[in-house]
Amino acid sequence: MADLREYPRSKEGSTISKIVVDRDLCIAAVSCIAVAGEVWELDGESKVVVKDANSVDDATLIASAEACPTKAIYLYGTDGQQVWPK
């Protein structure tokens, strides 16, 4: 079973309501951090975690998830549908 961590997002005007990180897929490439360092940081196990889910706009959040080479970051819309990866 995958080690999934869920983070709610409540940024006003956002169409993304949840971020999920698959810690088994995360390889600490830090490409997400390079795109949106306000959102992401590495924990003591060198796995990405959300430090502020509401700190950037939707486009930047999506770009940071798209930058992940292993697609370890999942984004869900306010309608519950998966936004990324498609």
C-alpha positions, 0 to 999 in steps of 0.5 A: 500500500502506498504511503500517501499524505493528504494536504487540504488547500483552501486558497480563495479563488482556487479550483484545487482543493487537495494535494496528495504526495505519494512518498513511495514515489518521491525521490527528492529530485526537488524540482517541485521545490525549484518551481514553488519553494513556498509550497514544498520542503523536504522532511527528515526522510528526504521526502517532499511535504507541503509547508504552505498549500495556499502560498501560490496560485493554481498555475504555479502549483500545477507547474510544480507538480508537473515538474516532478519526474516520478509524478509523486504529486497529485492535485484534486479539484474542488469537484473531487476530480484529479487535476494532475496527473491527467 
